[in-house]
């Protein structure tokens, strides 16, 4: 820790991710996204021990659920983008979106929020748009966000960028995030190096398991 202009600046990873300043954000570990990730076996193995270590270290854990707007409530820009991605000429041909409570919406096993965890539903690929997330960070006096979940090149990247620009320390756990294909995953991790510390779960486990 170094003092600068009246502020204490954390320097090491252990200082940045101290439980007193940190939340763990479990992003869209839902059957739709996590289930179709190229590396799901890796993060299904690596992430649960990290969540357990966070709880033991008294790091607050937040689960984000992606609940898209129905197409009838979506913006024209999003509809147009979806039409291009899906190769359809008419919005009526778009695939139905996941709905709350459906199999695709539910968390992939073995993930399950505990009673003390916070659950937030959101509609966009960033936690900072249209949710109470930032208000909770202020209420809890938290300045570091550790990100795990899916997808690396969508919500993980979007939230890391937004959080960094708002002044938060962003940590992405490389073996606990995933997306549809390896190239997109690796490219996103490289971009994320500009906005976040990209670390392994073992590095965080070592810190949280020895936290006072």
Secondary structure in CASP SS format (residue, H / E / C, confidence):
PFRMAT SS
TARGET T0000
AUTHOR 0000-0000-0000
METHOD secondary structure of the structure
MODEL  1
X C 1.00
X E 1.00
X E 1.00
X E 1.00
X C 1.00
X C 1.00
X E 1.00
X E 1.00
X E 1.00
X C 1.00
X C 1.00
X C 1.00
X H 1.00
X H 1.00
X H 1.00
X H 1.00
X C 1.00
X C 1.00
X H 1.00
X H 1.00
X H 1.00
X E 1.00
X E 1.00
X E 1.00
X E 1.00
X E 1.00
X E 1.00
X C 1.00
X C 1.00
X E 1.00
X H 1.00
X H 1.00
X H 1.00
X H 1.00
X H 1.00
X C 1.00
X C 1.00
X C 1.00
X C 1.00
X H 1.00
X H 1.00
X H 1.00
X H 1.00
X H 1.00
X H 1.00
X H 1.00
X H 1.00
X H 1.00
X H 1.00
X H 1.00
X H 1.00
X H 1.00
X H 1.00
X H 1.00
X H 1.00
X H 1.00
X C 1.00
X C 1.00
X C 1.00
X E 1.00
X E 1.00
X E 1.00
X E 1.00
X E 1.00
X E 1.00
X E 1.00
X C 1.00
X C 1.00
X C 1.00
X C 1.00
X H 1.00
X H 1.00
X H 1.00
X C 1.00
X C 1.00
X H 1.00
X H 1.00
X H 1.00
X H 1.00
X H 1.00
X H 1.00
X H 1.00
X H 1.00
X H 1.00
X H 1.00
X H 1.00
X C 1.00
X C 1.00
X C 1.00
X C 1.00
X H 1.00
X H 1.00
X H 1.00
X C 1.00
X C 1.00
X C 1.00
X C 1.00
X C 1.00
X C 1.00
X C 1.00
X C 1.00
X C 1.00
X C 1.00
X C 1.00
X C 1.00
X C 1.00
X E 1.00
X C 1.00
X C 1.00
X C 1.00
X C 1.00
X C 1.00
X C 1.00
X C 1.00
X C 1.00
X C 1.00
X C 1.00
X E 1.00
X E 1.00
X E 1.00
X E 1.00
X E 1.00
X C 1.00
X C 1.00
X C 1.00
X C 1.00
X C 1.00
X C 1.00
X C 1.00
X C 1.00
X C 1.00
X C 1.00
X H 1.00
X H 1.00
X H 1.00
X H 1.00
X H 1.00
X H 1.00
X H 1.00
X H 1.00
X C 1.00
X C 1.00
X C 1.00
X E 1.00
X E 1.00
X E 1.00
X E 1.00
X E 1.00
X E 1.00
X E 1.00
X C 1.00
X H 1.00
X H 1.00
X H 1.00
X H 1.00
X H 1.00
X H 1.00
X H 1.00
X H 1.00
X H 1.00
X H 1.00
X H 1.00
X H 1.00
X H 1.00
X H 1.00
X C 1.00
X C 1.00
X C 1.00
X E 1.00
X E 1.00
X E 1.00
X E 1.00
X E 1.00
X E 1.00
X E 1.00
X E 1.00
X E 1.00
X E 1.00
X C 1.00
X C 1.00
X C 1.00
X H 1.00
X H 1.00
X H 1.00
X H 1.00
X H 1.00
X H 1.00
X H 1.00
X H 1.00
X H 1.00
X H 1.00
X H 1.00
X C 1.00
X C 1.00
X C 1.00
X C 1.00
X E 1.00
X E 1.00
X E 1.00
X C 1.00
X H 1.00
X H 1.00
X H 1.00
X H 1.00
X H 1.00
X H 1.00
X H 1.00
X H 1.00
X H 1.00
X C 1.00
X C 1.00
X C 1.00
END
